[in-house]
Amino acid sequence: MCIVSFVLPAYKAKFFHQAIDSILNQSYPDFELIIVDDASPEHLKEIVDSFNDTRIRYYRNAQNIGGRSLVEQWNHCIEYASGEYIVLAADDDIYLPGFLEQCLGLARKYPGVDLIRTGVEQIDEQNNLIGIDNILPEYCNKYQFLYYWVNGTAFTCIGNYLFKASVLRDKKFIDFPFGYCADVASTIMMAENGVSNTSEMLFQFRISTIHLSGSIKHLSSKLKATTLLYKWLNGLGYAKPESKSDNYHYDQVQHQVLYSKCRYDYYNQVIKYLPFYKFYAIKDCELLSVRDKFLMFLRFSAHKLLKN
């Protein structure tokens, strides 16, 4: 049994070789790489076979799972893992060599936490740096972690985390349409016992035309997922903490603050990308007041008129 399982649900070939190579080049060598080909029509098996490394285990789904539910595919894939910790990788992202070594160092230092996080660099299709994350404190509790997400301190994706396998298998990744917002909810869920964070950015998240998170093809699903996320967040039910600083973090993630962020996400992640003739989708911003829906329509209309 190894310490860590890198689990890589795979479908796209374009950056697949780079993704595998970055994992195999980790400075800490004790891990397995589980690749689950999601019935891809591309030549993924040929790319896997080009690596002569006994740490690789390859599986192919009989049918495409991710097409109907990306998170169902994630939960399916982690069942192959045997490690004490799990990293959910992607077929287009890159891990810097020290990622695993530094994450495991923090796992040993903070054995009570179920989640280790590293900072994120955003890269484009040519591996150019186009965005930089913020570095979080080496340890933060669940109140701080939620606060850092709400105020935009932490860039959110799923591949930059080391999950305690036993807890992840028990809880599973939270399923929202097309996986939108599932990374946010799943990591907040896993932060119940706090999060430990590296002091370096050791993960590169690729923003590309073929990446689902950046796609505008499924805006209705993204709208539904945004609603589900904020309903879920409002139902967290965190107890009011005793310390002064935690009370501040707690107060900054209550309903009114979440409402403002929800309104922001509705518009900036979905509505502004709609063609004008689909303005009626604003009515599906379920958590907004009638007044805010009307103001959003005015903003949307002005944006389209100025753009044209």
C-alpha positions as CSV (number, residue, x, y, z in Angstrom):
1,M,0.0,0.0,0.0
2,C,1.4,3.4,-1.0
3,I,1.0,6.7,0.9
4,V,-0.6,8.7,-1.9
5,S,-2.9,7.9,-4.8
6,F,-2.9,10.4,-7.7
7,V,-6.3,9.7,-9.3
8,L,-6.6,11.1,-12.8
9,P,-10.0,10.9,-14.6
10,A,-9.0,11.3,-18.3
11,Y,-10.8,12.3,-21.4
12,K,-8.8,14.9,-23.4
13,A,-5.4,14.1,-25.1
14,K,-4.1,17.6,-25.8
15,F,-2.2,18.2,-22.5
16,F,-2.4,14.6,-21.2
17,H,1.3,13.8,-21.6
18,Q,2.3,17.0,-19.7
19,A,-0.1,16.2,-16.9
20,I,1.2,12.6,-16.4
21,D,4.8,13.7,-16.7
22,S,4.4,16.4,-14.0
23,I,3.0,13.7,-11.6
24,L,5.7,11.2,-12.3
25,N,8.4,13.8,-11.7
26,Q,7.5,14.4,-8.1
27,S,10.4,14.6,-5.7
28,Y,8.6,12.3,-3.3
29,P,8.4,8.9,-5.1
30,D,6.0,6.8,-3.0
31,F,2.7,7.1,-4.8
32,E,0.5,5.4,-7.4
33,L,-1.0,7.1,-10.4
34,I,-4.4,5.8,-11.3
35,I,-5.6,6.8,-14.7
36,V,-9.3,6.2,-15.5
37,D,-10.0,6.7,-19.2
38,D,-13.6,7.8,-19.4
39,A,-14.3,6.0,-22.7
40,S,-12.5,8.7,-24.5
41,P,-12.5,8.7,-28.4
42,E,-8.9,10.0,-28.3
43,H,-5.6,8.0,-28.1
44,L,-5.2,8.1,-24.3
45,K,-3.9,4.5,-24.0
46,E,-1.1,5.2,-26.4
47,I,0.0,8.2,-24.3
48,V,-0.1,6.1,-21.1
49,D,1.9,3.3,-22.7
50,S,4.6,5.8,-23.7
51,F,5.5,6.0,-20.0
52,N,7.5,3.0,-18.6
53,D,6.6,3.4,-14.9
54,T,5.3,0.7,-12.6
55,R,3.4,3.3,-10.5
56,I,0.8,3.7,-13.2
57,R,-2.4,1.8,-13.2
58,Y,-4.7,2.2,-16.2
59,Y,-8.4,1.6,-16.3
60,R,-11.0,2.3,-19.0
61,N,-14.7,2.9,-18.4
62,A,-17.0,0.8,-20.5
63,Q,-19.2,3.9,-20.9
64,N,-18.6,7.6,-20.6
65,I,-19.6,8.6,-17.0
66,G,-18.3,12.1,-16.9
67,G,-20.6,13.2,-19.7
68,R,-23.6,12.6,-17.6
69,S,-22.0,13.5,-14.2
70,L,-18.5,14.7,-13.8
71,V,-18.7,14.2,-10.0
72,E,-20.0,10.7,-10.4
73,Q,-16.9,10.0,-12.4
74,W,-14.7,11.5,-9.6
75,N,-16.4,9.3,-7.0
76,H,-16.1,6.3,-9.3
77,C,-12.4,6.9,-9.8
78,I,-11.4,7.2,-6.2
79,E,-12.6,3.7,-5.6
80,Y,-9.5,2.4,-7.3
81,A,-7.2,4.3,-4.9
82,S,-5.3,2.4,-2.2
83,G,-3.3,5.3,-0.7
84,E,-3.8,7.0,2.7
85,Y,-4.2,10.3,0.8
86,I,-5.8,11.1,-2.5
87,V,-5.0,13.8,-5.1
88,L,-7.7,14.3,-7.8
89,A,-5.7,15.3,-10.8
90,A,-6.9,16.4,-14.3
91,D,-5.7,15.6,-17.8
92,D,-4.5,19.2,-18.4
93,D,-3.0,20.6,-15.2
94,I,0.6,20.5,-13.9
95,Y,2.1,19.6,-10.6
96,L,5.5,21.2,-9.7
97,P,8.1,18.6,-8.4
98,G,7.8,19.6,-4.7
99,F,4.0,19.4,-4.5
100,L,3.7,16.0,-2.9
101,E,6.7,16.3,-0.6
102,Q,5.6,19.6,0.8
103,C,1.9,18.5,1.2
104,L,2.9,15.3,3.0
105,G,5.2,17.3,5.3
106,L,2.2,19.3,6.4
107,A,0.1,16.2,6.7
108,R,2.6,14.9,9.2
109,K,2.8,18.2,11.1
110,Y,-1.0,18.5,11.3
111,P,-2.3,15.0,11.5
112,G,-5.8,16.1,12.6
113,V,-6.6,17.9,9.3
114,D,-8.3,16.1,6.4
115,L,-7.2,18.6,3.8
116,I,-3.9,20.0,2.6
117,R,-3.8,22.8,0.1
118,T,-1.2,24.4,-2.1
119,G,-1.3,27.7,-3.8
120,V,-2.3,27.9,-7.5
121,E,-0.7,29.4,-10.6
122,Q,-3.0,29.8,-13.6
123,I,-1.5,29.1,-17.0
124,D,-2.7,29.3,-20.6
125,E,-2.4,26.7,-23.4
126,Q,1.2,27.7,-23.9
127,N,2.1,27.3,-20.2
128,N,2.3,31.0,-19.8
129,L,1.6,32.4,-16.3
130,I,-1.7,34.4,-16.4
131,G,-2.8,34.4,-12.8
132,I,-1.4,34.0,-9.3
133,D,-3.2,32.8,-6.1
134,N,-2.8,34.1,-2.6
135,I,-0.9,32.1,0.1
136,L,-3.0,31.2,3.0
137,P,-1.7,30.7,6.6
138,E,0.0,27.4,7.3
139,Y,-3.1,26.3,9.3
140,C,-6.6,27.8,9.2
141,N,-9.7,26.4,10.8
142,K,-13.0,26.0,9.0
143,Y,-14.2,29.5,9.8
144,Q,-11.1,31.1,8.3
145,F,-11.1,28.8,5.3
146,L,-14.7,29.7,4.4
147,Y,-13.9,33.3,4.9
148,Y,-10.9,33.1,2.5
149,W,-13.2,31.6,-0.1
150,V,-16.0,34.1,0.3
151,N,-13.7,37.2,0.1
152,G,-11.8,35.8,-2.9
153,T,-8.5,35.2,-1.2
154,A,-8.2,31.6,-2.3
155,F,-8.5,30.6,-6.0
156,T,-10.8,27.5,-6.1
157,C,-10.1,24.3,-8.1
158,I,-9.9,20.7,-7.0
159,G,-6.4,19.4,-8.1
160,N,-4.4,21.5,-5.7
161,Y,-5.6,19.5,-2.6
162,L,-4.4,16.4,-0.8
163,F,-7.4,14.7,0.7
164,K,-7.4,12.2,3.6
165,A,-8.7,9.1,1.8
166,S,-10.7,7.6,4.6
167,V,-12.7,10.8,5.1
168,L,-13.2,11.5,1.4
169,R,-14.4,8.0,0.7
170,D,-16.9,8.3,3.5
171,K,-18.2,11.8,2.5
172,K,-17.7,11.6,-1.3
173,F,-17.4,14.7,-3.6
174,I,-20.5,16.8,-3.6
175,D,-22.4,16.5,-6.9
176,F,-23.6,19.6,-8.7
177,P,-24.5,19.8,-12.4
178,F,-21.5,19.3,-14.7
179,G,-19.3,19.6,-11.6
180,Y,-19.7,23.3,-11.4
181,C,-19.1,24.5,-7.8
182,A,-18.5,21.0,-6.7
183,D,-14.9,21.8,-5.9
184,V,-16.0,24.7,-3.6
185,A,-18.5,22.6,-1.7
186,S,-16.4,19.5,-1.5
187,T,-13.3,21.3,-0.1
188,I,-15.4,23.3,2.4
189,M,-17.0,20.0,3.5
190,M,-13.5,18.5,4.0
191,A,-12.3,21.5,6.0
192,E,-14.3,20.6,9.1
193,N,-11.1,19.8,11.0
194,G,-9.1,22.7,9.4
195,V,-6.9,23.1,6.4
196,S,-3.1,23.1,6.2
197,N,-1.5,25.2,3.4
198,T,1.9,25.2,1.7
199,S,3.9,28.4,1.6
200,E,4.5,28.0,-2.2
201,M,2.4,27.7,-5.3
202,L,3.0,24.1,-6.4
203,F,0.1,23.5,-8.8
204,Q,-0.7,25.0,-12.2
205,F,-4.3,25.2,-13.2
206,R,-4.8,25.4,-17.0
207,I,-7.3,27.9,-18.4
208,S,-8.0,26.8,-22.0
209,T,-10.8,26.7,-24.6
210,I,-11.3,23.0,-23.9
211,H,-11.5,23.2,-20.1
212,L,-15.0,22.7,-18.7
213,S,-14.8,25.3,-16.0
214,G,-14.1,28.0,-18.5
215,S,-16.7,26.8,-21.0
216,I,-19.8,28.9,-21.7
217,K,-21.6,25.9,-23.3
218,H,-23.5,24.9,-20.2
219,L,-24.6,28.2,-18.7
220,S,-28.0,26.9,-17.6
221,S,-26.2,24.1,-15.6
222,K,-23.8,26.6,-14.1
223,L,-26.8,28.7,-13.0
224,K,-28.4,25.7,-11.3
225,A,-25.2,24.8,-9.7
226,T,-24.7,28.3,-8.3
227,T,-28.1,28.1,-6.7
228,L,-27.4,24.7,-5.2
229,L,-24.1,25.9,-3.9
230,Y,-25.5,28.9,-2.0
231,K,-28.4,26.9,-0.7
232,W,-25.8,24.4,0.6
233,L,-23.6,27.2,2.1
234,N,-26.6,28.7,3.9
235,G,-27.4,25.3,5.4
236,L,-23.9,24.7,6.8
237,G,-25.0,25.6,10.3
238,Y,-21.6,26.3,11.8
239,A,-21.9,27.0,15.5
240,K,-20.9,30.5,16.6
241,P,-17.3,30.3,17.8
242,E,-15.9,31.7,21.0
243,S,-12.7,33.4,19.9
244,K,-12.7,37.1,18.8
245,S,-11.0,36.5,15.5
246,D,-13.2,33.4,14.6
247,N,-16.2,35.5,15.5
248,Y,-15.1,38.0,12.9
249,H,-14.7,35.3,10.2
250,Y,-18.0,33.8,11.2
251,D,-19.8,37.1,10.9
252,Q,-18.3,37.7,7.5
253,V,-19.8,34.5,6.0
254,Q,-23.4,34.9,7.1
255,H,-26.5,35.2,5.0
256,Q,-26.2,38.8,3.8
257,V,-22.6,38.4,2.8
258,L,-23.3,35.1,1.0
259,Y,-26.3,36.8,-0.7
260,S,-24.0,39.5,-2.1
261,K,-21.5,37.0,-3.4
262,C,-24.3,34.8,-4.9
263,R,-25.6,37.9,-6.8
264,Y,-22.1,38.6,-8.0
265,D,-21.5,35.0,-9.1
266,Y,-24.9,34.8,-10.9
267,Y,-24.0,37.7,-13.0
268,N,-20.2,37.3,-13.6
269,Q,-20.2,33.5,-14.1
270,V,-23.4,33.1,-16.0
271,I,-25.7,36.0,-17.0
272,K,-23.2,38.3,-18.6
273,Y,-22.2,35.6,-21.1
274,L,-25.8,35.0,-22.3
275,P,-26.9,36.3,-25.7
276,F,-29.4,39.1,-25.3
277,Y,-32.4,37.0,-26.5
278,K,-31.9,34.8,-23.4
279,F,-32.3,37.6,-20.9
280,Y,-35.3,35.7,-19.4
281,A,-32.8,33.4,-17.7
282,I,-32.4,36.1,-15.1
283,K,-35.7,34.9,-13.6
284,D,-33.9,31.6,-12.8
285,C,-31.5,33.4,-10.4
286,E,-33.7,31.8,-7.7
287,L,-32.0,33.2,-4.6
288,L,-32.3,36.9,-5.7
289,S,-35.1,39.3,-4.8
290,V,-37.4,40.7,-7.5
291,R,-35.7,44.0,-7.1
292,D,-32.2,42.5,-7.7
293,K,-33.4,40.6,-10.7
294,F,-34.7,43.8,-12.2
295,L,-31.5,45.6,-11.5
296,M,-29.5,42.7,-13.0
297,F,-31.7,43.0,-16.2
298,L,-30.8,46.7,-16.4
299,R,-27.1,46.0,-16.0
300,F,-27.2,43.1,-18.5
301,S,-29.0,45.3,-21.1
302,A,-26.6,48.2,-20.6
303,H,-23.6,45.8,-21.0
304,K,-25.0,44.4,-24.3
305,L,-25.8,47.8,-25.7
306,L,-22.4,49.2,-24.9
307,K,-20.7,46.1,-26.2
308,N,-22.5,46.4,-29.5
